[in-house]
Amino acid sequence: MKHKPKDIQYCERLFQSFYEIGSTPQGGVTRLGYTETEDAMHEVFKGLGRELGGSIHTDEVGNTYVANTDEMGYTLIGSHLDSVIDGGRYDGVAGVIAGLMVMKWAKEDGLRIPLRVGAFRCEESSNFGCCTIGSGLITKEVYKQDIGHLTAKNGETLEQIFASRGLNLHPKQISGVGRYLELHIEQGKVLEEYQTEVGIVGTVAGPIRYRVYLRGMAEHSGATPMDMRSDALCTAAEIILELEKIGKQESAYQSVATVGVIQNYPNVLNVIPGRVEIGVDMRGIDQDSLNCMERNFKAAVRESCKKRGVEYVAEKINSIPPIRMSSEVEDGLEQAAKKLGISSRRMPSGAGHDSMSFADICDTGMVFIPCRGGISHNPSEHTEISSICDGARVMYEYLKTVAGLQGQE
């Protein structure tokens, strides 16, 4: 879709407003949840909201909102402003910008569309090992109700951080939301490969996550014969490869399996590893496939440890079922894209998003836009400003439809 130059320029200005915050020498950004860097992102967001004449609200957990109404039944367009360590500049930020774009267009066109744009705290798991904290707390998501013990990278617990900031780990549930919309970069290659301008998300994959603690025997690497070892790292390596096989077996159901964390002790060149901790992430949109992966993974850990004489503890740290978006919103977004002449395709989301938190309390929908090479959580992450405008236009057209406002500009 061809956009007005003033819209492209405004969207670019919004993006540049956040650009330098949390910059790293590697060319990316580090904006961890509930840190001063994330605070700075929210302050910029507040300023941009005031420019639009919006009122600014902060809730009990530190989430920030720009509102054009105090009415109930408003549409909440949201995403996040934190990042992974040395991540990209578009993940989350693009969604917040899209919300501001929609609010700007409604104001310019003189349309009465009750809106709030939300920036949720700590969507990424990088600081506390737990995702969607800000949105999960205010929606009373069951998986976020006992998390005060979680520890940040600086050693503080979430409970301590909330106490120092005057925040509430047990806030009242958000009210008045009629529907929730979110734009996000795809974080994959499908849209780019198929040269499609937007994706309409039907299901957000559910994660099952484990920490596995392996205990073998740390001994001298030169003096211990190969057939007398209990090598925890070799056991971990075997489990990792078995998990990869399990993921490939279930890939027909769009399931995936990854080991993304390894802690090796004592991590010394001439000592056989005696202890290893690995972090396991299994995701999928089919619950039966997820259950199958989990069973096979646990069997692989059991068998590998038995064979190698290594003790283990497999701690389940997270399990969320796949989350369905609203079919009515999905249909409406698709029709809006068609009306605008913007190509679209229905697709799942392999990554988690704040939309997962809202799906149980209101009609919820997601729009994906392409990202170059499918790269995300990386300094090379990139999407076009015009793509942000494409996705925002689809949401705006959809909202005009549900409000019965076409042709009234």
N, C-alpha and C positions, 0 to 999 in steps of 0.2 A: 504494500500500500504506500502511496506517495503522501508524505506528511507535509504540513505547512512548515516553512523554514523557522518560524517563530516557535513552533512546538519542539522541533529538533534542538534549537538553541536553548530553550528553557530546560529541556530534559538533560542536555549536556551540562548546563550550569548546576543543576541539582547534583549530578554525578560528581562534578569537580568540587562541589562543596564538601564532600566527604573524603576526597581523594587522598590527601596527605596524612590523615589521622591513622596512627598505628603503622606507618610505613616501615619496612624492614630493609636491611642492606641487600637482601636477595631479590628485591623488586616486588615483593608482596606486601601483605599487611598482617599484623597480629592484633586482634581486637577481642580479647577474651571476655566472656560474660562476667558481669559484676566487677569490672575493673574500671579504673579512671579513664582508660582508653575508650571503653564502651560508653561511659558517661559522656565523653566528649562527642561521640557520634549522636547521642540523644539530644545534646544541647544544640547541635547543628540542625537536627530534625525539628526541634521546637522553633528555632528561628525561621526556618523555611515555612513552617505552618503558620506562623504569625504573619508572614508576608502575604499569605493567601487570605488573611482575615479570619483564620480559624482560632477557636479556643483551644487551649492546651490543658490536658489532664494527665496526671500520673497516678497509677493505681497503687495498691498496697504492696505489690512486689516489684515496683519500679518500671513497669511497662509504660510507654508514653503514647498519647493519643492526640491527634489533631482532629477537631470536630467542626462541622458546619451546622450542627443541630444539637439540641438537647432532647429531641424526641426519642421515644422508644421505637423499636422496630427498624432501626437504622441498619445500613449495610456497613460492615467492617471490612476494610481492605488492609491486609497486614502482611508483615514478614519480620525480618530481624536485621540487626545492625552489627552483631558480633561476627567473628570469623574464627576459623581454625588457626593454628600457629603457622605463620608464613603462608597464608592463604591468598585467595584472589579478592578483587575489589567489587565483584558483581553479585556474588552469592548473598542473598538476603537484601542487599541494598537496592537491587533492581526492583524488587517487589514493593519496597517502601516508596521508591521514586514513582512507580506506576500508580500507586494510590494517590500521591500528590498530583500527578497528571490528571487523573480522573476528577479530582476535586477542582482543579483549575478549569477544566473544560466545562463542568457543570456550572461553575460561577460565571464564566464568560458567556455561556449560552443562556443564562438566566433560568436554569432548570431547578426545580425543587426536588432534589434527590438527597434524602437524609444520609449523610456519610460520616464515617470516622476512619481515619488512617491510623493504623497501629504499628508501633515498633516494639517487638517483644524481646525481652531480655533472655540471654543465654540459650539461644536455639541450638547452638553447637555443643557437642559433648567434650570439647577440648579442655575446658578448665576443670570440670567436676566429674567427667566420665558419665554424664547424664545429659540427654538432649531435651529440648523444648521445655525448659524449666519455667520460664516466664508465662508462656501460654498454658502449660499444663497445670500450674498452680491455680490460675484464675478460672479455669474450666472444671476444676475439681477432678481432673484426670486421675484415675485410681493409681496409676503408676508413679505419680508425683506427690504422694501424700505423706511420705516418711523419708525425707531426703536431707534433713538438717545435718546429718552426720557426714555428708559428702564433703570431700576436702579439695580445695583449690590448689593450683600449682604452687602458690606461695605458702601453703601449709595451713591456712585458715579454713575452718569449716564453714559451710553455707549458713549454719545457724549463727555463728559469730559475725559473719559478714552482714546478715540481715539485721542483727541486733545493733551493729555499729551504724547502720544506715537508717534505722527506724522503720524497717520493712517487716512484713508479717508472713511467716511461712504457712499460715492457715487463713488465707484471705476469704472474704465472701466471694461467691461465684459471680462472674460477670453477668450483667443483665441487660436486656433491651436489644440484644443483637438479633436482627431479622435474618441476616445471612452473612456468611463469611466468604470472601474471595481472596485469592493469593496468586500473584505472578512470581515465577521463579525461573532462573535458567535451568535448562533440562538436566545438566550434569551428565550428559550422555551424548551419543552421536546420532541418534535416530532421526531427529528433525533435520540435521545437516545432511545426512546421507540421502534422505528422501526429498531434500530441498523443499521442506514444508515450513511455513512461517510460524505457526503456533501449534502446540499440543494441548489437547483437552484431557485432563487427567481423570481416570475413572477409579483407580484404586492406588492407595499408597501402601507400599510393601511393609509388612510387619517384621520387626527384628527379633531374633533370639540370640542373646549374647551370654558368653561364658568366660570366666577366668579359670584356667586350669593350672594347678600348682603341682609340679613334678619334683619328687625327691629321690635322687639316686645316691651315689657315693662319690665325694670329691677325693680323688687320689692322684698321685704323681703320674703324669702322662707318659713318662719314660720307663717307670718301674712296674707299671701294672699291665700284665698281659691282656691282649684283646678279648680273650674268652673269659676274663674274670672281672669285667667292668659292669657297672650300673650307671651308664652315661645318660644323664637327664636330658642333655641337649640332643643326642641322637634319637631319643624317644620322642622329643618334641618335633624333630624333623620328620620322623615317620608319621606322626599324627597330622602334621601340616599337609603332607602329601596325600594322606588318606582323606582329609577334609576336602582337598581340591578334587579328588575323584568323586566324592559324594556330591559336591556342588555341580560337577559336570553331569552326573547321572540325573540330577533334578533340574537341569537347565531347560529341559523341554517345557517345564512349568514356570519358567522365568525366575527360578530360584537361584541364589548365589551363596557362596560360602568363602569366608576369608579369615586368615589369621593376620592381624595387623599389628600385634604387639608381642615382643619377645623380651623378657628380662632374664639374663643368664648370670649365674653366680658360681664361682667367684669371678668369672670372666678374666681369667689369667691364662696366658699362653701354655704354660706347662702343667696345668691342673685339669683333670677330667671334670667337666661340669657336674656339680652335685645338686644344684637346684635350678629350676627353670619355671618361669611363669609366662603363659601365653594368653592372649586375648582373642577370642573367637567371635566372629560376627556372621550369623546366617540370616538371610532375608528372603522374602518371597511374598507373592500375592495370593498363593494357594495354601490354605492352612494344612491340608493333608500332606502337601509336599514339604512344608516346614516341619511337620511332625516326623515325617520320614527322615529328613536330614538330621534332626535332633537325635532320633533313635540310633541311626547309623554312626553318628559322631560319637555318642557315648560308648557304643560297642567298640569303635576303633581305639578310643582312649584306653578302655579296659584291656583289650587284647594286646596293644603295644606295650603297656606297662607290665602286664603279666609276663610277656615274652622276655622283656629286658630287665626284670627284677627291680622295677621302679615303683615307688608308692605315688599315689595321686589323690588330689581332691579336685573335683569339678564343681565349681560354684556358679550357679545360674544367677546372673546379675540383672537380666532384663528380658522380658518377653511381652511383646505387644502383638495382637492379631492384626492381619491386614485390615486397612480402614477404607471403606467405600465412600466415595464422594456422592453427593446428591445427584440422582439421575436427571431430575428436573433441571438443575443448574447445568449439568453436563450438556443436556440437549440445548438449553438456552444459549450457552456459550458457543456451541457449534453453529447454531443458526445465526448468531451475531457475526461470527467470522465469515460465514457464507454471504451474508448480506453486504459486508464490507469488501468482499472479494479477496479476503485473506485466506490462504490455503491452511487447512487444519487436518489433524488426525487424532483419533482417540488413542490413548496410551496409558500404561501404568507408570507410577513413579517408584523407582528402586530406592531412592533416598527418602528419609523422613523429613517432615516439614511441620510448621506450626498448624497447618490445616488439620493434621491428625487430631489435635486437641479439640477442635471445634466441631468435628463431624457428628458428635453425639448430642450437641446442644442446639444446632441450627443447620439450615441448608448450607452446604459448603461446596465450593468448587475451586479448581486450580487451573491456571493457564501456564504452560511451559513456552519458553522461547529458546531458539537455538543458542548454543555456545560453541565457539570455534574448537574443532577437534574433539568435542565432548569433554574438554579439560575443565576440571573444577577442583577446588581446594588446593590451588596451585597458583603461584604468581603469574603463570601464563593464561589464566582464566580470562576469557574475553567474550563479550557479546556486543552487538551493534546497538547504538543508541536508537536507531530506527526500529530494531526488534523490540526494545522496551516499549516504544510508542505503539507498535503493532499490538502487543499483548494488552496494553492499557486501553487502546481503542476498542478491542473486543469486549473487555469488561464494561467499558462505558456504554457501548451499544446495547449490551445485554441489560444493563441497569435501566436504560431508557425504555427498553421493551417491557420489563416487568413493572415499570412505573407508568406505562402508557403514554410516554412523552415524545414519541417520534413525531417529527414534523412541527414541533412547537417551539423550536429555537427562534 
